[in-house]
Amino acid sequence: MSLEQRQQGSRRIRHLDGLRGMAVLMVLACHASGTLAGELGGTGVTVFFVLSGYLITTLLIRDLSRGSIDFRQFYLRRTLRLVPALLLVVALVPFLYWVVDDPALTGVSTGLLVAVTYCMNYAVFFMDFDTVLYQTWSLAVEEQFYLVWPVALMGLASRQRSPLARERIVLLATVVALAWRLLAAFIISPKWAHDTFDSNAGLLLLGCWLALRLNRTGYDIRASHRGARNTIAWIALAVMIVAPLAVTHLFDLPPYGGSFILAVPIALLSLVLIVYGQHIWVLTNPVLMWFGTISYGLYLWHAPLLGLAPGGEGFVGWERIAATLAAVPVAAASWYLYERRILSWRQPQHGPVGLEIDLRSEGQSLSESRHRT
């Protein structure tokens, strides 16, 4: 982080909000346009996974620097952040489908139950049902990650290992998990490699590894390097946007083929933007940051709105774009009137609300913990 950021204490990490906003807009563009921007969706989800691994590990390291992980508070924070918004969608979608006389209402209950139990990513392989909440497969991946990773990190920290040794162990686990992703596509199915936690763990672990590395090595705050960092970040951003579009239009790939090709390169580009993207105006403009703030609700709501079929007639053409845009005010209302109020119930904490991190602590407490461990 820059020196001025570290000196100003607690604030939003602006470019990470912007990166999250860009990711959710990629997903919306993919779903609204269909094949015209097909690979942008997988790109956006990959960015979400890497960001989640990085941010959650940053919080957990901060807990460890104070002695141990407070699992009760960690899971309380995650529950209050993620579950209420999903429950709101699950409660209102059946009513919405009833209002527009959508015949899919008769089969919606199974999909809603699967979504709220965070097992969509595996249920689609073993159960026969249709759902407008299929996109919750990625939420299931993250929830399953939250169950496993804090315990694993605590186990790594409980043994007398140096920070470098922990970092190397996580890097090795990342390589193994990414190799399994490739192997699973061949020995099971490309859809399994796309949807499941075991095949996406490597993308999350890349973000975890970056947090551990930055905790060990610190941040380079020398202004003389800013120009080179900005150039690298701009190149990474351009490739992240252009590559999925190029793959969509230049190659005739089977289903999930683009995800198979792009996931790891996009994950690596995400690491670059997390570290070097803080001065990129595209990622720090207020509009994109705002979309990052409401991104969770936007991700939840756009699919059921887009999947509506009033009287049995689904949306086509510009109707799909209008339905997707309708998700923006719905998500904004969900955030300002509902989600944000629930978050205020949380006890005072040292971690972030959304992407808010105490950068003063990040620059000092984490550095101190390197010398204690």
N, C-alpha and C positions, 0 to 999 in steps of 0.2 A: 504494500500500500504506500501511497505517497506520504511524505513527511507531514504535509498539512492535514491530511486525513487523520493521521495518528494523533496529532496534537489537538484535534477538535473533539475528541471523545466520541460519545455515542451518536450515531447517525445512520441513515440508510446507506447501504453499499449500492450506489446508484446503478452502476453498470450491470450488476447481477439482477436487479429488478428489470432493467431493460432487456437483458438476455432472456429472462423468463417470459417477458411480454412478447418478444420476437418468437419464442418457441410456441406459445399458444396461438399466435396469429398464423404460424406455419401450419399447425394442426387444422385450424379453421379453414384456411385456404385450400388445403387438401380435401377436406370433407365437403366443402361447398362446391368445389370445381370438379370433383371426381378425378378422372384420368388426366386432366390438364395440369395438375400440380400434385400428382399422386404420391411422389416420394417426399414431399415436404412434411407430411404427417409423421412418418417415421423419424425424420430428422428432428422435429420438434420434441418428440417423446424422448429421443436419445439425449437431447440437451437437458430435459427435465431430470432424467436419471442421474446424469453426471452432477448436476447442480445439487440434487438431493444428497448424494453421497458426500459431496464436499461440505455442504452446510451442516448436515447432521453430525458429521465427524468433527467439524470445528466446535460445535456445541459440546460434544462428548469429551473432547480433549480439554476443553475449559473446565468441565466438571472434574476430570481426572487431575487437573492441576491443583484442585482444591482438596484432593484426597481420594474420592471415589465417585462413581456415577450414581446419581440419585434416580433410580429406576422409576420410582413412583411418580416423581415430578416429570420425568422425561415422558412417560406414557400418558400422563394427564395432559401435558402440553400437546402431544400429538393427537390425542383424542379430541380435545376441545378445538383444535385447529381443523381437523379433517372430517370428523364424523357428523357434526351438526349440519353442515352444508349438504352432505350426501343424504342425510335423513330428510331434509327439506325437499330435495329432488324426488326421492322415493315416495314421499307423501303426496306431492302435487302432480306427478306425472299421470297417475291413473285418472285423477280429476280432469286434467287437461285433455286426455284422450277421450274421456266421456263427453266433454263439452263439444268437441269437434266431430263426434260420432266416428271415431277411428276404429275399424274392426279389429285392429291389433290389441285392443283393450282386453279381449277375452284371454289372451295368452301372456299378458304383461307381468303377472304376479311372480312367475318363476324367475324371470330375469331380474326383477327388483330384489327378490330375496337373495339371489346369488350376488348381486352388486353390493348389498348392504353387509354381507358377510365377508367381503373382500376375498372371494375365491373365483372371480370371473375368469382369471387367466388359466386356471386348470379345468373349471367346470365346462367350458366350451368344448373340451375334448371328450368328456365322459357323459355329458347330458345333451339331450336333443331339445333345444328351445330357441326361440327367437327373442331378441331383446334390443331395445333402443339404447341400452346402457352398456353396450359391448365395450365402449371406450374405457370403462372402469377396470379393464384388465390391467392397465398400467398403474392404476391406484392400488390394485391388489399386489402387484409386484413391489411397490414401495412399502406397503404395510407389512408384507412378509419380510422385507429387508429390515424394517424397524424392529421386528421381533428377534432377528438373528444378530444383527451387527453390534448393538450395544453390549450384548453378552460376550460376543467374540472379542471386541475391543477391550472389555474389562479383563478378559482372560489373558490377553496379550500384555496388558499393563500390570497384572498381578504377579507376573514372573519377572525376575531380575534381568530384563532385556534392555539393551540400549535403544534409544529412539531410532538409530539407524537400523538395528536388527528388526524392530517392529515394522519399519517402513519396507524393508526388504521382504519380510514375510507377506505383507499385504500385496506388494508388487507381484510376488510369485503366485499368490492366490488369484490375483487379477488375470495374469497370463493364463493360468489353468482354466479359469472360468470363461475367458474369451475363446480359448481353444475348444472348450466344450460347446460353446454357442455354435461354432462352425461345424463341429462333429454332429451335434444334435440335428442340424438341418438335414444331414444326409442319412443318419441312422434312424431318426424318428420322423420328423417332417419339418419343412420350412416354417409352418405355422407354429409348431412347438417352439422352435428357436426364436420366433418373433414374440410370443406371448408370455412364456412361463418365467417364473422367478429364477429357476436354476440357469436358464440360458441368458438372462439379462443381468445376473449378478455381477458379471465382469464390468459392465458399464457403470454400475453404481460404485463398484470397488475402485474404478479409476478416479472418481471424485474423492473417495476416502483416502486413497494413496496421496493425492495432491494435498489434501489437508494435512496429512502426517508429514509430508515433505516440507511444506511451508512452515509448519510448526518447528521442524528440526533446523531448517536452514535460515529462517527469517525472510524478510522482504528486502529486495534491492530498492532503496529509495533514492539512489543517485540520479539527479535530474539529467545528467549527461547522457543517460541511456534512454530517456523518454522518447526521443525521435525514432530510434530503432524499434522500441517496443510498440509504438503506435503504428509503424509500418507493418510489423508482423501481425498486429491485431486486425488491421484493415484487410490484409490479405486473407487471414483466417475467416473473417466475417464474409468477405466476398465469395470465397470458396464454399462456405457453409450454405450460402443462398443459391449459388449457381449450380453447384454439383448435383443436388437433388433434381433440379429442373432439367439439367442436361441428361441425367440418367433416365428421367421420365420420358423424354422426347426422342432420345437417340437410340435407345435400346428396347427391344421387345422382350421384356423380362416376364417370367412366370410370377404368380402371386408371391409376395414377400421376397422376391428376388432383389429388389432395390434395398430393402432393409439388410439383407444378407451382405450386400456389397458395401453399403455406406455406413453401417452402424459404428464400426471401430474408427474409421477416419473422422466421422463427425464427432465422436466422443473425444478424440485427440484435439480437434479444433476447439471444442468446448473448453478443454483445459487451457489452451492458449488464451482464449477470451476471458476466462476467469482471472488469469494472472495479469494479462496485459491490456484488457479492454476498458480500464477505468477512465481513459481520456478520449474514448471514441464517442463522438457526439451522437451518433446513431443510437448507441446503447444508453446514453444518459439524457436523452431528450424526455421532457415530461410526459408526452403522450405515450411513448413506449413503456416508460416506467409505470404509468397508470394501468396500462394493460397487464403489466407484471403483477400489480397489486391485486387485481380482480381475476387473475389467471385461473385460480382454482375453480371458482364458480363458473367462469366462462367455459372451462373445459368440461364441467359437469353438465351445463345446461344446453350447450349448442347441439349435442347429438339428439336428445329427445325432441327439441324443437325442429331440427332438420328432418327428423324421421317421421314427423306427423303426416298422416294421410287422411285429411278431412273427407268423410264419406267414402273412404277407400281409395282416393286419388292422391298419390304421393306428389311431392313438389318436384318440378322440373325447371331447368333454365334459371331465369332470374328469380323465380320463386325460392330456389334453394339459397341463393345469395341473400334474399330478404329474410328468410327464416334464420340464417346464420347471424345476420346483423341484429336480429331481434334478441339474440342471446346476450348482447352487450348491455342494454339497460337492465335486463333481468339479473345478470351477474352483478352489475353495479349495485342494484337494490339489495341483492343478497349480501353483499359485502358491507355496505354502509348501514343497513337496517337490521342485520341479523348476525352475520359472522363476526364482525368487529365487536359487537356488544358482548357476544359470548366469550370472545378472547379476553375481555376485561375482567372476567371472573377468575382468571388465573392468578395465582399468588405471585408476588414479585420474584423475578428470576434473573439469572445472569445471561440467558440466551436471547435469541432474536424473536421478534414478532414478525413473521414473514421472513424478510431478508435483512432485518435490522440486527446489527452486531456491534458490540462495544469495541470499537477499533482500538481504543486506548488499552483495553485489556488484551486485545489480540496482539498488540505490539509489545506488551510488557509481561503480562502474566504468563502467556504461552512461552515467551522466551525464558522466563525464570524457570518454568517447569522443565525445560530442556536440561537445565543444570542440576535439577533435583532428581531426575530419573536416569 
